[in-house]
Amino acid sequence: MARQARSATTYGIYHIFQQGHESRPLFSNEEDRIIWLQMVARAREKFRFKLYAYCAADSQEYHLVLNLQGGDISKVMKSINIAYAMYAKCDGQLFKDRYKSTLVDSRNQLLDLMGQIHRRSRARKTTPDLFNSFCCYRGLVKDPLVSLDLDDFSALEEIVQSSKEDGKPCNRCIQTVSEAEAHLKTILSLNQVTAEEMYRDKTFRNQLILRFRQETTLSQKEIGQIFGGLSESAVSKIISGNAGEHRSKAN
């Protein structure tokens, strides 16, 4: 039976889903994922599409959400997949089939889709947030390998909320200071910055404080403790100030 032509529009937002072949992992390690992200970044620069989300948490698949901006989806995907196949040097079949593309035709559908994608790695504690774009919306990665077009969204809180399970606060929230300290250490390691550098970069530090307030059960005093001994009142000002900034951007 003849293969049906893929329907496409050059000014659409698409969810791209690509599976690897069962004969070998699509991503064997973190290095593979980093290389893939760099290829996505190069394709983004070449074809000028807008990138809204990505996920490479699973070893056998990846997800992209992009706005073509008048580009050709086939050329975009060939650029990414051919480059990655050449890097992988796979003797057999690397991809299970052609990528699947689904047109997103409403804001609510987009938010729901991004929530589903972001939740894919929330249960995978061994996979760093670096390989799921949720980290970018939470502000936990200072210099992500792939930039996102965050200015396209008037209310980032909607995206964060849609990415939480069932729209409710995470049921795996950090509950102790020791857990929070370990999590902060992991974040700093991903960003390749020291604690001292983070303390000096107040914008980055304040973003982290806001996220820890939202995703932990720690008190403001305890949050201040893990961020270099800040006072409870200082943490309160940072949280209220950042929340006000987000609200002003949404209006």
N, C-alpha and C positions, 0 to 999 in steps of 0.2 A: 504494500500500500504506500502511495506517495506521501512524503512528509509534508504536512501542512505548513504554509508560510506563517511566520511569527507576526502577529499583529503588533503595530507599534505606532506611537506618536512622538514627534520630536520635542514636544513641549509637555511631557508628562513626568510624574513622579512614579518611580518604579521600585518595587521590592524584588531584588535579585537573590535567587537561591541556587547555590551550586553544591552538588554532592560529589564526594570522591568515590573512586571505584573500590569495591570490597577487597580487591587484591592487595591494597596497601593503604596506609593512612594518607590523607590529604595533607595533614600537618603532623609531623612526627615530634616536633619539639618547639620551644619558644623561638628559636632562630628561624624556623620555617615561617612562623606567624609574622615575625618582624619583617622578613623579606617580602612576604605577601602584602603587608601594610604599606611598605615602601613602594611597591608596584602600583597599589591603588592610588597612592599620593602622586606618583608620576603620571598616571592616566588622568587623574583629576586636573593636573596642571596642563596636560596636553589638550584634553577635550573640553575643559572648562565646565564640567558638570558640577552641580552642588551636591555635596555629600551630607546626608542627614543622620545616618546610622550605619554601624558595621558590627559584625560579630564573627570571631573566629575561635570561639571557645571550644567547640567540638572538633575532634580530630578528623572527622569525615565530612564536614560541611562548612560553608560560610554564607553569610547574609550581608547584603548591602541595601541601603535605601538611598536613592539618588534622584536628583532632578536633572533631566537631560539638558535643559537650557538650549534647546535647538540642536543638540548633538545626535549622533547615530549610536543607538544602544549596541548594535552588533560590533561596531568598531571599538567601542569602549570595552566590551567584554572580551573581544579577541585580544586586545592589547594586554589586559590583565591575565587572562588564562594562558595565552601563548607564552608570555614572559615567565609565568610561574612554572609552566610545564618544562620550559628550557632550563630553569633553575633546578627543578626537581630531578631532572635526568632520569625519568622513569622508563624502564625497559618495556613495561606493559602499558596498560591503560590507566591514566591518572584520574580522569573524571568519569563518573558513572554514565553521564549523558550530557546533553546540552544543558546550559543553565536554564532555569525557569524564571520568567519575568511576569510580574503581576502589576497592573496599573492601579495606582492609588488615586481615588477620585473624590476624596473628602478629607477635611481636617480631622474629623473624628476617627476615620479609618486610619489615617496616618498615625495619630496618637496611640491608637489601639495596637497597630502593627509594631511601633517602636517599643511599646511596653512589652509585647511578646518577645521581641528580639532581645531586649535588655535583660529580661528575666531568665534567658537561657543560660547565662553564666553565673547567676546569683547563688545557685546551689553547688557550683564547682569551686570549692575553696582552694583547690590546687591551681586554678587558672587565674592569673592576675587580671585585674580590671583593664589593664592596658589593651587587651584584645577584645574588649567590648566597649562600645562608644558610651555606655552609661557613665563611665568614669569621667568623660569630658563634660557631660551635663551636670555632674555632681561637683566638678572642679577639683577632682582628686589627682589629676595628672596635669602637671604644669605645662609641659611641652609634648603633647601627644604626637605620635608619628604621622597621624592623619588628622588634619584640621577639619572641623565641622562648621557648617554655615549656621551658627547659632542665632545670628541676627535675623534670620527668617522667621523666628518664633517670637511672638509677643509676650508669651508667659512660659518661661522655662519650668515653673513649678508644675505645670500640667504634664510635662514630659516626665519629670521625676516621679510624680504621683502615679502616672500611668504605668510606670516601670516597676512599681511595688506590687506584690502579690495581692490580687483581688482588690486593689485600690486601698489596702490597709497597710499600716506600718509593718515593717519587716518583722517576721516572727523569729528571726535569728539575730536580733539586735545585740550589739555588744553590751554586756551588763557589768563588767568589772574593769577597774583601772588597769590591771595587768593585761587583759585582753585588748584594751584600747591602746596601750603602749606598744604591744606587739603589732597591732594593725597599723599604727602610725609609722613604725619602723619599716614595715613592708612598703607603704606608700612612698616614703622617702627613698627607699632603695630603688623602686620603679622609676622615680624621677631623677635618680642619681644626684641627690643633694643631701647634704648633712643636716643635722638638726639645727646647727648654728646658722647655716645658710637660710633655712626655712624661717628661723626667728627674725632674721634681718629682712626677708622679703615679706612684708606685712600683708600684702594683698593675697599671696599664696597661703600664708598662715591663717588669715581670717577666713578664707574659703574653707580651709580644713576644719576650723573651729565650728563654722556653721554646719558643715556636713556631720561632724561628730555629734553636734547637738540634736540633729534630726534623726540620726541613725543609731544612737546609743541611748541607754537609760541612765547615763551618768548625769550627775548634777553639774551646775555651772562651776562650782568649786572644784570638782574632780576634773573637769575639762581643763580648767586653768592649771591644775597640777601637772597634767601631762604635756601642756604647752609652755613649759619653762617656768612654771610658778606664777602665772598670771593671777591677779586677784579676781574674786567672784564678780565684782563690779565691772572690772575691765572686760571680762568675758561677756557680761550682760550687754555692755555698750557695743561690742563687736557684733553680737548676734542681732541686736535691734537695728544697728546701722546697716548691716548687710541685707536684712530682711526689707528695710525701707528702700534700699537701692534697687532690689529686685522688683518691688512693687511699682516704683517710679518708671522702670523700664517697660513694665507691662502696660502702663497707661498711655 
